[in-house]
């Protein structure tokens, strides 16, 4: 099973999600919506970072929901 890494940086106000090994990162590309796409050498998106991320409420921590759907 693939692993997804979710990192919430409270001090930097960012939320980073990795779909692959961060060591494979070759280039970053910032979009107009304060989202940074991290790509491997082949141009495949392996992660993204939301800039200026602040949770909707002041609750401590970050809730992550996992939904697994069977292949059809």
CHARMM-style PDB file with segment names, atoms N, HN, CA, C and O in Angstrom:
ATOM      1  N   UNK     1       0.847  -1.181   0.000  1.00  0.00      PROA
ATOM      2  CA  UNK     1       0.000   0.000   0.000  1.00  0.00      PROA
ATOM      3  C   UNK     1       0.890   1.241   0.000  1.00  0.00      PROA
ATOM      4  O   UNK     1       1.895   1.292   0.709  1.00  0.00      PROA
ATOM      5  N   UNK     2       0.518   2.227  -0.791  1.00  0.00      PROA
ATOM      6  HN  UNK     2      -0.299   2.186  -1.367  1.00  0.00      PROA
ATOM      7  CA  UNK     2       1.264   3.482  -0.845  1.00  0.00      PROA
ATOM      8  C   UNK     2       1.026   4.279   0.421  1.00  0.00      PROA
ATOM      9  O   UNK     2      -0.030   4.184   1.047  1.00  0.00      PROA
ATOM     10  N   UNK     3       2.021   5.064   0.788  1.00  0.00      PROA
ATOM     11  HN  UNK     3       2.879   5.141   0.280  1.00  0.00      PROA
ATOM     12  CA  UNK     3       1.913   5.925   1.956  1.00  0.00      PROA
ATOM     13  C   UNK     3       1.745   7.362   1.497  1.00  0.00      PROA
ATOM     14  O   UNK     3       2.349   7.786   0.512  1.00  0.00      PROA
ATOM     15  N   UNK     4       0.928   8.099   2.214  1.00  0.00      PROA
ATOM     16  HN  UNK     4       0.438   7.755   3.015  1.00  0.00      PROA
ATOM     17  CA  UNK     4       0.764   9.527   1.985  1.00  0.00      PROA
ATOM     18  C   UNK     4       1.203  10.222   3.256  1.00  0.00      PROA
ATOM     19  O   UNK     4       0.755   9.868   4.347  1.00  0.00      PROA
ATOM     20  N   UNK     5       2.077  11.210   3.125  1.00  0.00      PROA
ATOM     21  HN  UNK     5       2.440  11.498   2.239  1.00  0.00      PROA
ATOM     22  CA  UNK     5       2.547  11.965   4.279  1.00  0.00      PROA
ATOM     23  C   UNK     5       1.849  13.314   4.312  1.00  0.00      PROA
ATOM     24  O   UNK     5       1.804  14.021   3.305  1.00  0.00      PROA
ATOM     25  N   UNK     6       1.308  13.667   5.460  1.00  0.00      PROA
ATOM     26  HN  UNK     6       1.345  13.093   6.278  1.00  0.00      PROA
ATOM     27  CA  UNK     6       0.645  14.951   5.650  1.00  0.00      PROA
ATOM     28  C   UNK     6       1.381  15.673   6.769  1.00  0.00      PROA
ATOM     29  O   UNK     6       1.495  15.152   7.879  1.00  0.00      PROA
ATOM     30  N   UNK     7       1.881  16.871   6.480  1.00  0.00      PROA
ATOM     31  HN  UNK     7       1.788  17.294   5.578  1.00  0.00      PROA
ATOM     32  CA  UNK     7       2.653  17.642   7.451  1.00  0.00      PROA
ATOM     33  C   UNK     7       2.009  19.013   7.613  1.00  0.00      PROA
ATOM     34  O   UNK     7       1.897  19.777   6.655  1.00  0.00      PROA
ATOM     35  N   UNK     8       1.587  19.312   8.839  1.00  0.00      PROA
ATOM     36  HN  UNK     8       1.678  18.691   9.618  1.00  0.00      PROA
ATOM     37  CA  UNK     8       1.008  20.618   9.138  1.00  0.00      PROA
ATOM     38  C   UNK     8       2.039  21.407   9.930  1.00  0.00      PROA
ATOM     39  O   UNK     8       2.347  21.052  11.067  1.00  0.00      PROA
ATOM     40  N   UNK     9       2.567  22.456   9.354  1.00  0.00      PROA
ATOM     41  HN  UNK     9       2.316  22.745   8.430  1.00  0.00      PROA
ATOM     42  CA  UNK     9       3.562  23.310   9.999  1.00  0.00      PROA
ATOM     43  C   UNK     9       2.831  24.478  10.642  1.00  0.00      PROA
ATOM     44  O   UNK     9       2.407  25.408   9.955  1.00  0.00      PROA
ATOM     45  N   UNK    10       2.686  24.429  11.963  1.00  0.00      PROA
ATOM     46  HN  UNK    10       3.031  23.674  12.521  1.00  0.00      PROA
ATOM     47  CA  UNK    10       1.963  25.477  12.687  1.00  0.00      PROA
ATOM     48  C   UNK    10       2.681  26.819  12.606  1.00  0.00      PROA
ATOM     49  O   UNK    10       2.036  27.857  12.457  1.00  0.00      PROA
ATOM     50  N   UNK    11       3.999  26.808  12.701  1.00  0.00      PROA
ATOM     51  HN  UNK    11       4.523  25.965  12.822  1.00  0.00      PROA
ATOM     52  CA  UNK    11       4.761  28.057  12.688  1.00  0.00      PROA
ATOM     53  C   UNK    11       4.774  28.691  11.299  1.00  0.00      PROA
ATOM     54  O   UNK    11       4.646  29.909  11.169  1.00  0.00      PROA
ATOM     55  N   UNK    12       4.929  27.870  10.264  1.00  0.00      PROA
ATOM     56  HN  UNK    12       5.033  26.881  10.370  1.00  0.00      PROA
ATOM     57  CA  UNK    12       5.005  28.386   8.900  1.00  0.00      PROA
ATOM     58  C   UNK    12       3.665  28.509   8.208  1.00  0.00      PROA
ATOM     59  O   UNK    12       3.578  29.041   7.101  1.00  0.00      PROA
ATOM     60  N   UNK    13       2.608  28.014   8.863  1.00  0.00      PROA
ATOM     61  HN  UNK    13       2.678  27.582   9.762  1.00  0.00      PROA
ATOM     62  CA  UNK    13       1.243  28.051   8.316  1.00  0.00      PROA
ATOM     63  C   UNK    13       1.172  27.405   6.931  1.00  0.00      PROA
ATOM     64  O   UNK    13       0.651  27.985   5.979  1.00  0.00      PROA
ATOM     65  N   UNK    14       1.716  26.176   6.849  1.00  0.00      PROA
ATOM     66  HN  UNK    14       2.138  25.704   7.623  1.00  0.00      PROA
ATOM     67  CA  UNK    14       1.646  25.424   5.605  1.00  0.00      PROA
ATOM     68  C   UNK    14       1.099  24.028   5.883  1.00  0.00      PROA
ATOM     69  O   UNK    14       1.202  23.514   6.996  1.00  0.00      PROA
ATOM     70  N   UNK    15       0.525  23.437   4.864  1.00  0.00      PROA
ATOM     71  HN  UNK    15       0.442  23.855   3.959  1.00  0.00      PROA
ATOM     72  CA  UNK    15       0.077  22.047   4.896  1.00  0.00      PROA
ATOM     73  C   UNK    15       0.711  21.374   3.685  1.00  0.00      PROA
ATOM     74  O   UNK    15       0.454  21.759   2.544  1.00  0.00      PROA
ATOM     75  N   UNK    16       1.538  20.372   3.941  1.00  0.00      PROA
ATOM     76  HN  UNK    16       1.747  20.060   4.868  1.00  0.00      PROA
ATOM     77  CA  UNK    16       2.257  19.687   2.870  1.00  0.00      PROA
ATOM     78  C   UNK    16       1.788  18.245   2.786  1.00  0.00      PROA
ATOM     79  O   UNK    16       1.674  17.559   3.802  1.00  0.00      PROA
ATOM     80  N   UNK    17       1.517  17.790   1.575  1.00  0.00      PROA
ATOM     81  HN  UNK    17       1.609  18.347   0.750  1.00  0.00      PROA
ATOM     82  CA  UNK    17       1.074  16.421   1.335  1.00  0.00      PROA
ATOM     83  C   UNK    17       2.008  15.793   0.302  1.00  0.00      PROA
ATOM     84  O   UNK    17       2.195  16.328  -0.791  1.00  0.00      PROA
ATOM     85  N   UNK    18       2.591  14.649   0.666  1.00  0.00      PROA
ATOM     86  HN  UNK    18       2.439  14.214   1.554  1.00  0.00      PROA
ATOM     87  CA  UNK    18       3.481  13.914  -0.231  1.00  0.00      PROA
ATOM     88  C   UNK    18       2.816  12.610  -0.650  1.00  0.00      PROA
ATOM     89  O   UNK    18       2.307  11.866   0.188  1.00  0.00      PROA
ATOM     90  N   UNK    19       2.823  12.338  -1.950  1.00  0.00      PROA
ATOM     91  HN  UNK    19       3.236  12.942  -2.631  1.00  0.00      PROA
ATOM     92  CA  UNK    19       2.313  11.084  -2.506  1.00  0.00      PROA
ATOM     93  C   UNK    19       3.440  10.100  -2.769  1.00  0.00      PROA
ATOM     94  O   UNK    19       3.194   8.913  -2.985  1.00  0.00      PROA
ATOM     95  N   UNK    20       4.673  10.585  -2.752  1.00  0.00      PROA
ATOM     96  HN  UNK    20       4.873  11.549  -2.576  1.00  0.00      PROA
ATOM     97  CA  UNK    20       5.849   9.776  -3.053  1.00  0.00      PROA
ATOM     98  C   UNK    20       6.987  10.256  -2.162  1.00  0.00      PROA
ATOM     99  O   UNK    20       6.796  11.147  -1.335  1.00  0.00      PROA
ATOM    100  N   UNK    21       8.151   9.678  -2.323  1.00  0.00      PROA
ATOM    101  HN  UNK    21       8.306   8.954  -2.995  1.00  0.00      PROA
ATOM    102  CA  UNK    21       9.317  10.008  -1.511  1.00  0.00      PROA
ATOM    103  C   UNK    21       9.749  11.457  -1.773  1.00  0.00      PROA
ATOM    104  O   UNK    21      10.035  11.813  -2.916  1.00  0.00      PROA
ATOM    105  N   UNK    22       9.800  12.295  -0.732  1.00  0.00      PROA
ATOM    106  HN  UNK    22       9.568  12.006   0.197  1.00  0.00      PROA
ATOM    107  CA  UNK    22      10.224  13.684  -0.925  1.00  0.00      PROA
ATOM    108  C   UNK    22      11.625  13.819  -1.522  1.00  0.00      PROA
ATOM    109  O   UNK    22      11.934  14.840  -2.138  1.00  0.00      PROA
ATOM    110  N   UNK    23      12.462  12.820  -1.352  1.00  0.00      PROA
ATOM    111  HN  UNK    23      12.211  11.991  -0.852  1.00  0.00      PROA
ATOM    112  CA  UNK    23      13.817  12.866  -1.918  1.00  0.00      PROA
ATOM    113  C   UNK    23      13.804  12.868  -3.443  1.00  0.00      PROA
ATOM    114  O   UNK    23      14.799  13.233  -4.069  1.00  0.00      PROA
ATOM    115  N   UNK    24      12.694  12.468  -4.042  1.00  0.00      PROA
ATOM    116  HN  UNK    24      11.886  12.171  -3.533  1.00  0.00      PROA
ATOM    117  CA  UNK    24      12.584  12.446  -5.509  1.00  0.00      PROA
ATOM    118  C   UNK    24      12.250  13.823  -6.084  1.00  0.00      PROA
ATOM    119  O   UNK    24      12.208  13.991  -7.303  1.00  0.00      PROA
ATOM    120  N   UNK    25      12.014  14.808  -5.212  1.00  0.00      PROA
ATOM    121  HN  UNK    25      12.048  14.671  -4.222  1.00  0.00      PROA
ATOM    122  CA  UNK    25      11.647  16.146  -5.678  1.00  0.00      PROA
ATOM    123  C   UNK    25      12.749  16.738  -6.537  1.00  0.00      PROA
ATOM    124  O   UNK    25      13.919  16.740  -6.154  1.00  0.00      PROA
ATOM    125  N   UNK    26      12.362  17.245  -7.714  1.00  0.00      PROA
ATOM    126  HN  UNK    26      11.412  17.244  -8.025  1.00  0.00      PROA
ATOM    127  CA  UNK    26      13.320  17.826  -8.639  1.00  0.00      PROA
ATOM    128  C   UNK    26      13.019  19.303  -8.889  1.00  0.00      PROA
ATOM    129  O   UNK    26      13.932  20.109  -9.073  1.00  0.00      PROA
ATOM    130  N   UNK    27      11.745  19.646  -8.892  1.00  0.00      PROA
ATOM    131  HN  UNK    27      11.004  18.992  -8.742  1.00  0.00      PROA
ATOM    132  CA  UNK    27      11.345  21.019  -9.189  1.00  0.00      PROA
ATOM    133  C   UNK    27      10.055  21.352  -8.451  1.00  0.00      PROA
ATOM    134  O   UNK    27       9.224  20.476  -8.208  1.00  0.00      PROA
ATOM    135  N   UNK    28       9.895  22.625  -8.096  1.00  0.00      PROA
ATOM    136  HN  UNK    28      10.570  23.336  -8.294  1.00  0.00      PROA
ATOM    137  CA  UNK    28       8.659  23.118  -7.475  1.00  0.00      PROA
ATOM    138  C   UNK    28       8.058  24.175  -8.386  1.00  0.00      PROA
ATOM    139  O   UNK    28       8.768  24.928  -9.052  1.00  0.00      PROA
ATOM    140  N   UNK    29       6.730  24.211  -8.399  1.00  0.00      PROA
ATOM    141  HN  UNK    29       6.153  23.598  -7.858  1.00  0.00      PROA
ATOM    142  CA  UNK    29       6.030  25.166  -9.252  1.00  0.00      PROA
ATOM    143  C   UNK    29       4.886  25.761  -8.440  1.00  0.00      PROA
ATOM    144  O   UNK    29       4.002  25.031  -7.990  1.00  0.00      PROA
ATOM    145  N   UNK    30       4.893  27.086  -8.247  1.00  0.00      PROA
ATOM    146  HN  UNK    30       5.611  27.679  -8.613  1.00  0.00      PROA
ATOM    147  CA  UNK    30       3.824  27.731  -7.496  1.00  0.00      PROA
ATOM    148  C   UNK    30       2.691  28.109  -8.433  1.00  0.00      PROA
ATOM    149  O   UNK    30       2.916  28.681  -9.500  1.00  0.00      PROA
ATOM    150  N   UNK    31       1.463  27.782  -8.022  1.00  0.00      PROA
ATOM    151  HN  UNK    31       1.280  27.318  -7.156  1.00  0.00      PROA
ATOM    152  CA  UNK    31       0.285  28.149  -8.802  1.00  0.00      PROA
ATOM    153  C   UNK    31      -0.213  29.507  -8.329  1.00  0.00      PROA
ATOM    154  O   UNK    31       0.338  30.080  -7.390  1.00  0.00      PROA
ATOM    155  N   UNK    32      -1.242  30.016  -8.970  1.00  0.00      PROA
ATOM    156  HN  UNK    32      -1.690  29.550  -9.733  1.00  0.00      PROA
ATOM    157  CA  UNK    32      -1.806  31.314  -8.610  1.00  0.00      PROA
ATOM    158  C   UNK    32      -2.613  31.243  -7.315  1.00  0.00      PROA
ATOM    159  O   UNK    32      -2.938  32.283  -6.742  1.00  0.00      PROA
ATOM    160  N   UNK    33      -2.940  30.050  -6.845  1.00  0.00      PROA
ATOM    161  HN  UNK    33      -2.676  29.205  -7.310  1.00  0.00      PROA
ATOM    162  CA  UNK    33      -3.795  29.888  -5.674  1.00  0.00      PROA
ATOM    163  C   UNK    33      -3.015  29.547  -4.410  1.00  0.00      PROA
ATOM    164  O   UNK    33      -3.541  28.871  -3.526  1.00  0.00      PROA
ATOM    165  N   UNK    34      -1.763  30.006  -4.311  1.00  0.00      PROA
ATOM    166  HN  UNK    34      -1.335  30.555  -5.029  1.00  0.00      PROA
ATOM    167  CA  UNK    34      -0.909  29.745  -3.151  1.00  0.00      PROA
ATOM    168  C   UNK    34      -0.739  28.259  -2.879  1.00  0.00      PROA
ATOM    169  O   UNK    34      -0.743  27.812  -1.732  1.00  0.00      PROA
ATOM    170  N   UNK    35      -0.590  27.506  -3.964  1.00  0.00      PROA
ATOM    171  HN  UNK    35      -0.587  27.869  -4.895  1.00  0.00      PROA
ATOM    172  CA  UNK    35      -0.319  26.081  -3.887  1.00  0.00      PROA
ATOM    173  C   UNK    35       0.995  25.833  -4.616  1.00  0.00      PROA
ATOM    174  O   UNK    35       1.189  26.293  -5.741  1.00  0.00      PROA
ATOM    175  N   UNK    36       1.896  25.101  -3.963  1.00  0.00      PROA
ATOM    176  HN  UNK    36       1.739  24.728  -3.049  1.00  0.00      PROA
ATOM    177  CA  UNK    36       3.167  24.750  -4.578  1.00  0.00      PROA
ATOM    178  C   UNK    36       3.107  23.270  -4.959  1.00  0.00      PROA
ATOM    179  O   UNK    36       2.823  22.420  -4.116  1.00  0.00      PROA
ATOM    180  N   UNK    37       3.374  22.968  -6.222  1.00  0.00      PROA
ATOM    181  HN  UNK    37       3.605  23.659  -6.907  1.00  0.00      PROA
ATOM    182  CA  UNK    37       3.409  21.587  -6.691  1.00  0.00      PROA
ATOM    183  C   UNK    37       4.856  21.120  -6.705  1.00  0.00      PROA
ATOM    184  O   UNK    37       5.720  21.766  -7.298  1.00  0.00      PROA
ATOM    185  N   UNK    38       5.116  19.988  -6.045  1.00  0.00      PROA
ATOM    186  HN  UNK    38       4.414  19.464  -5.563  1.00  0.00      PROA
ATOM    187  CA  UNK    38       6.439  19.400  -6.064  1.00  0.00      PROA
ATOM    188  C   UNK    38       6.438  18.272  -7.091  1.00  0.00      PROA
ATOM    189  O   UNK    38       5.568  17.402  -7.067  1.00  0.00      PROA
ATOM    190  N   UNK    39       7.427  18.291  -7.999  1.00  0.00      PROA
ATOM    191  HN  UNK    39       8.134  18.998  -8.018  1.00  0.00      PROA
ATOM    192  CA  UNK    39       7.459  17.326  -9.093  1.00  0.00      PROA
ATOM    193  C   UNK    39       8.775  16.570  -9.105  1.00  0.00      PROA
ATOM    194  O   UNK    39       9.802  17.069  -8.645  1.00  0.00      PROA
ATOM    195  N   UNK    40       8.725  15.345  -9.645  1.00  0.00      PROA
ATOM    196  HN  UNK    40       7.891  14.940 -10.019  1.00  0.00      PROA
ATOM    197  CA  UNK    40       9.946  14.569  -9.815  1.00  0.00      PROA
ATOM    198  C   UNK    40      10.609  14.969 -11.131  1.00  0.00      PROA
ATOM    199  O   UNK    40      10.112  15.849 -11.834  1.00  0.00      PROA
ATOM    200  N   UNK    41      11.725  14.329 -11.464  1.00  0.00      PROA
ATOM    201  HN  UNK    41      12.128  13.615 -10.892  1.00  0.00      PROA
ATOM    202  CA  UNK    41      12.481  14.675 -12.669  1.00  0.00      PROA
ATOM    203  C   UNK    41      11.673  14.474 -13.946  1.00  0.00      PROA
ATOM    204  O   UNK    41      11.950  15.119 -14.957  1.00  0.00      PROA
ATOM    205  N   UNK    42      10.670  13.583 -13.913  1.00  0.00      PROA
ATOM    206  HN  UNK    42      10.445  13.059 -13.092  1.00  0.00      PROA
ATOM    207  CA  UNK    42       9.828  13.337 -15.074  1.00  0.00      PROA
ATOM    208  C   UNK    42       8.645  14.278 -15.189  1.00  0.00      PROA
ATOM    209  O   UNK    42       7.854  14.168 -16.126  1.00  0.00      PROA
ATOM    210  N   UNK    43       8.514  15.211 -14.238  1.00  0.00      PROA
ATOM    211  HN  UNK    43       9.156  15.300 -13.477  1.00  0.00      PROA
ATOM    212  CA  UNK    43       7.408  16.162 -14.274  1.00  0.00      PROA
ATOM    213  C   UNK    43       6.145  15.682 -13.585  1.00  0.00      PROA
ATOM    214  O   UNK    43       5.118  16.359 -13.619  1.00  0.00      PROA
ATOM    215  N   UNK    44       6.219  14.507 -12.956  1.00  0.00      PROA
ATOM    216  HN  UNK    44       7.053  13.957 -12.928  1.00  0.00      PROA
ATOM    217  CA  UNK    44       5.054  13.949 -12.264  1.00  0.00      PROA
ATOM    218  C   UNK    44       4.914  14.612 -10.894  1.00  0.00      PROA
ATOM    219  O   UNK    44       5.895  14.725 -10.159  1.00  0.00      PROA
ATOM    220  N   UNK    45       3.695  15.053 -10.541  1.00  0.00      PROA
ATOM    221  HN  UNK    45       2.897  14.961 -11.138  1.00  0.00      PROA
ATOM    222  CA  UNK    45       3.445  15.667  -9.240  1.00  0.00      PROA
ATOM    223  C   UNK    45       3.559  14.594  -8.159  1.00  0.00      PROA
ATOM    224  O   UNK    45       2.863  13.580  -8.196  1.00  0.00      PROA
ATOM    225  N   UNK    46       4.449  14.834  -7.199  1.00  0.00      PROA
ATOM    226  HN  UNK    46       5.015  15.658  -7.169  1.00  0.00      PROA
ATOM    227  CA  UNK    46       4.636  13.877  -6.105  1.00  0.00      PROA
ATOM    228  C   UNK    46       4.218  14.477  -4.764  1.00  0.00      PROA
ATOM    229  O   UNK    46       4.299  13.813  -3.731  1.00  0.00      PROA
ATOM    230  N   UNK    47       3.770  15.731  -4.781  1.00  0.00      PROA
ATOM    231  HN  UNK    47       3.704  16.271  -5.621  1.00  0.00      PROA
ATOM    232  CA  UNK    47       3.306  16.357  -3.555  1.00  0.00      PROA
ATOM    233  C   UNK    47       2.845  17.780  -3.826  1.00  0.00      PROA
ATOM    234  O   UNK    47       3.050  18.329  -4.909  1.00  0.00      PROA
ATOM    235  N   UNK    48       2.215  18.361  -2.808  1.00  0.00      PROA
ATOM    236  HN  UNK    48       2.048  17.915  -1.929  1.00  0.00      PROA
ATOM    237  CA  UNK    48       1.811  19.757  -2.906  1.00  0.00      PROA
ATOM    238  C   UNK    48       1.856  20.391  -1.533  1.00  0.00      PROA
ATOM    239  O   UNK    48       1.798  19.708  -0.511  1.00  0.00      PROA
ATOM    240  N   UNK    49       1.962  21.713  -1.526  1.00  0.00      PROA
ATOM    241  HN  UNK    49       2.010  22.268  -2.356  1.00  0.00      PROA
ATOM    242  CA  UNK    49       1.999  22.460  -0.273  1.00  0.00      PROA
ATOM    243  C   UNK    49       1.028  23.624  -0.372  1.00  0.00      PROA
ATOM    244  O   UNK    49       1.071  24.399  -1.327  1.00  0.00      PROA
ATOM    245  N   UNK    50       0.156  23.744   0.614  1.00  0.00      PROA
ATOM    246  HN  UNK    50       0.121  23.115   1.391  1.00  0.00      PROA
ATOM    247  CA  UNK    50      -0.759  24.877   0.697  1.00  0.00      PROA
ATOM    248  C   UNK    50      -0.098  25.949   1.543  1.00  0.00      PROA
ATOM    249  O   UNK    50       0.256  25.698   2.694  1.00  0.00      PROA
ATOM    250  N   UNK    51       0.070  27.127   0.994  1.00  0.00      PROA
ATOM    251  HN  UNK    51      -0.219  27.331   0.059  1.00  0.00      PROA
ATOM    252  CA  UNK    51       0.662  28.231   1.726  1.00  0.00      PROA
ATOM    253  C   UNK    51      -0.422  28.964   2.508  1.00  0.00      PROA
ATOM    254  O   UNK    51      -1.587  28.959   2.113  1.00  0.00      PROA
ATOM    255  N   UNK    52      -0.044  29.587   3.604  1.00  0.00      PROA
ATOM    256  HN  UNK    52       0.903  29.591   3.925  1.00  0.00      PROA
ATOM    257  CA  UNK    52      -0.969  30.340   4.447  1.00  0.00      PROA
ATOM    258  C   UNK    52      -2.143  29.493   4.910  1.00  0.00      PROA
ATOM    259  O   UNK    52      -3.277  29.969   4.958  1.00  0.00      PROA
ATOM    260  N   UNK    53      -1.873  28.234   5.252  1.00  0.00      PROA
ATOM    261  HN  UNK    53      -0.952  27.847   5.213  1.00  0.00      PROA
ATOM    262  CA  UNK    53      -2.918  27.316   5.702  1.00  0.00      PROA
ATOM    263  C   UNK    53      -3.223  27.550   7.179  1.00  0.00      PROA
ATOM    264  O   UNK    53      -2.323  27.557   8.020  1.00  0.00      PROA
ATOM    265  N   UNK    54      -4.487  27.738   7.474  1.00  0.00      PROA
ATOM    266  HN  UNK    54      -5.217  27.733   6.791  1.00  0.00      PROA
ATOM    267  CA  UNK    54      -4.961  27.842   8.846  1.00  0.00      PROA
ATOM    268  C   UNK    54      -6.239  27.013   8.947  1.00  0.00      PROA
ATOM    269  O   UNK    54      -7.168  27.207   8.163  1.00  0.00      PROA
ATOM    270  N   UNK    55      -6.287  26.088   9.913  1.00  0.00      PROA
ATOM    271  HN  UNK    55      -5.532  25.931  10.549  1.00  0.00      PROA
ATOM    272  CA  UNK    55      -7.486  25.258  10.070  1.00  0.00      PROA
ATOM    273  C   UNK    55      -8.728  26.127  10.272  1.00  0.00      PROA
ATOM    274  O   UNK    55      -8.636  27.263  10.736  1.00  0.00      PROA
ATOM    275  N   UNK    56      -9.882  25.577   9.920  1.00  0.00      PROA
ATOM    276  HN  UNK    56      -9.957  24.654   9.543  1.00  0.00      PROA
ATOM    277  CA  UNK    56     -11.147  26.308  10.010  1.00  0.00      PROA
ATOM    278  C   UNK    56     -11.504  26.677  11.446  1.00  0.00      PROA
ATOM    279  O   UNK    56     -12.146  27.701  11.681  1.00  0.00      PROA
ATOM    280  N   UNK    57     -11.092  25.848  12.410  1.00  0.00      PROA
ATOM    281  HN  UNK    57     -10.571  25.016  12.219  1.00  0.00      PROA
ATOM    282  CA  UNK    57     -11.357  26.169  13.808  1.00  0.00      PROA
ATOM    283  C   UNK    57     -10.053  26.141  14.586  1.00  0.00      PROA
ATOM    284  O   UNK    57      -9.005  25.794  14.042  1.00  0.00      PROA
ATOM    285  N   UNK    58     -10.117  26.500  15.839  1.00  0.00      PROA
ATOM    286  HN  UNK    58     -10.968  26.782  16.282  1.00  0.00      PROA
ATOM    287  CA  UNK    58      -8.908  26.586  16.657  1.00  0.00      PROA
ATOM    288  C   UNK    58      -8.549  25.271  17.336  1.00  0.00      PROA
ATOM    289  O   UNK    58      -7.681  25.249  18.209  1.00  0.00      PROA
ATOM    290  N   UNK    59      -9.193  24.184  16.957  1.00  0.00      PROA
ATOM    291  HN  UNK    59      -9.899  24.201  16.248  1.00  0.00      PROA
ATOM    292  CA  UNK    59      -8.912  22.887  17.577  1.00  0.00      PROA
ATOM    293  C   UNK    59      -7.465  22.485  17.314  1.00  0.00      PROA
ATOM    294  O   UNK    59      -6.937  22.691  16.222  1.00  0.00      PROA
ATOM    295  N   UNK    60      -6.847  21.917  18.317  1.00  0.00      PROA
ATOM    296  HN  UNK    60      -7.276  21.750  19.205  1.00  0.00      PROA
ATOM    297  CA  UNK    60      -5.466  21.465  18.162  1.00  0.00      PROA
ATOM    298  C   UNK    60      -5.427  20.218  17.288  1.00  0.00      PROA
ATOM    299  O   UNK    60      -6.313  19.368  17.378  1.00  0.00      PROA
ATOM    300  N   UNK    61      -4.427  20.106  16.462  1.00  0.00      PROA
ATOM    301  HN  UNK    61      -3.707  20.797  16.390  1.00  0.00      PROA
ATOM    302  CA  UNK    61      -4.269  18.929  15.635  1.00  0.00      PROA
ATOM    303  C   UNK    61      -4.950  19.055  14.293  1.00  0.00      PROA
ATOM    304  O   UNK    61      -5.554  20.076  13.963  1.00  0.00      PROA
ATOM    305  N   UNK    62      -4.836  17.992  13.537  1.00  0.00      PROA
ATOM    306  HN  UNK    62      -4.345  17.163  13.805  1.00  0.00      PROA
ATOM    307  CA  UNK    62      -5.358  17.944  12.183  1.00  0.00      PROA
ATOM    308  C   UNK    62      -6.056  16.605  12.010  1.00  0.00      PROA
ATOM    309  O   UNK    62      -5.465  15.563  12.296  1.00  0.00      PROA
ATOM    310  N   UNK    63      -7.280  16.611  11.555  1.00  0.00      PROA
ATOM    311  HN  UNK    63      -7.760  17.457  11.323  1.00  0.00      PROA
ATOM    312  CA  UNK    63      -8.020  15.383  11.334  1.00  0.00      PROA
ATOM    313  C   UNK    63      -7.859  14.963   9.886  1.00  0.00      PROA
ATOM    314  O   UNK    63      -8.064  15.759   8.969  1.00  0.00      PROA
ATOM    315  N   UNK    64      -7.490  13.705   9.687  1.00  0.00      PROA
ATOM    316  HN  UNK    64      -7.324  13.058  10.431  1.00  0.00      PROA
ATOM    317  CA  UNK    64      -7.319  13.166   8.333  1.00  0.00      PROA
ATOM    318  C   UNK    64      -8.281  12.010   8.165  1.00  0.00      PROA
ATOM    319  O   UNK    64      -8.285  11.090   8.982  1.00  0.00      PROA
ATOM    320  N   UNK    65      -9.094  12.037   7.128  1.00  0.00      PROA
ATOM    321  HN  UNK    65      -9.091  12.785   6.465  1.00  0.00      PROA
ATOM    322  CA  UNK    65     -10.047  10.976   6.859  1.00  0.00      PROA
ATOM    323  C   UNK    65      -9.522  10.119   5.711  1.00  0.00      PROA
ATOM    324  O   UNK    65      -9.049  10.640   4.700  1.00  0.00      PROA
ATOM    325  N   UNK    66      -9.609   8.816   5.875  1.00  0.00      PROA
ATOM    326  HN  UNK    66      -9.994   8.393   6.695  1.00  0.00      PROA
ATOM    327  CA  UNK    66      -9.146   7.898   4.840  1.00  0.00      PROA
ATOM    328  C   UNK    66     -10.344   7.120   4.310  1.00  0.00      PROA
ATOM    329  O   UNK    66     -11.090   6.511   5.077  1.00  0.00      PROA
ATOM    330  N   UNK    67     -10.519   7.147   2.993  1.00  0.00      PROA
ATOM    331  HN  UNK    67      -9.912   7.641   2.371  1.00  0.00      PROA
ATOM    332  CA  UNK    67     -11.590   6.385   2.346  1.00  0.00      PROA
ATOM    333  C   UNK    67     -10.937   5.501   1.301  1.00  0.00      PROA
ATOM    334  O   UNK    67     -10.243   5.988   0.409  1.00  0.00      PROA
ATOM    335  N   UNK    68     -11.162   4.199   1.415  1.00  0.00      PROA
ATOM    336  HN  UNK    68     -11.726   3.804   2.140  1.00  0.00      PROA
ATOM    337  CA  UNK    68     -10.599   3.256   0.467  1.00  0.00      PROA
ATOM    338  C   UNK    68     -11.755   2.637  -0.318  1.00  0.00      PROA
ATOM    339  O   UNK    68     -12.678   2.053   0.251  1.00  0.00      PROA
ATOM    340  N   UNK    69     -11.676   2.781  -1.625  1.00  0.00      PROA
ATOM    341  HN  UNK    69     -10.926   3.254  -2.087  1.00  0.00      PROA
ATOM    342  CA  UNK    69     -12.718   2.234  -2.492  1.00  0.00      PROA
ATOM    343  C   UNK    69     -12.126   1.051  -3.256  1.00  0.00      PROA
ATOM    344  O   UNK    69     -11.002   1.134  -3.751  1.00  0.00      PROA
ATOM    345  N   UNK    70     -12.868  -0.042  -3.355  1.00  0.00      PROA
ATOM    346  HN  UNK    70     -13.781  -0.110  -2.953  1.00  0.00      PROA
ATOM    347  CA  UNK    70     -12.349  -1.186  -4.118  1.00  0.00      PROA
ATOM    348  C   UNK    70     -12.220  -0.830  -5.590  1.00  0.00      PROA
ATOM    349  O   UNK    70     -12.978  -0.018  -6.120  1.00  0.00      PROA
ATOM    350  N   UNK    71     -11.248  -1.451  -6.236  1.00  0.00      PROA
ATOM    351  HN  UNK    71     -10.632  -2.111  -5.805  1.00  0.00      PROA
ATOM    352  CA  UNK    71     -11.083  -1.226  -7.661  1.00  0.00      PROA
ATOM    353  C   UNK    71     -12.263  -1.792  -8.407  1.00  0.00      PROA
ATOM    354  O   UNK    71     -12.780  -2.849  -8.046  1.00  0.00      PROA
ATOM    355  N   UNK    72     -12.694  -1.105  -9.440  1.00  0.00      PROA
ATOM    356  HN  UNK    72     -12.274  -0.247  -9.733  1.00  0.00      PROA
ATOM    357  CA  UNK    72     -13.846  -1.600 -10.210  1.00  0.00      PROA
ATOM    358  C   UNK    72     -13.420  -2.259 -11.484  1.00  0.00      PROA
ATOM    359  OT1 UNK    72     -14.264  -2.729 -12.247  1.00  0.00      PROA
TER     360      UNK     72
END
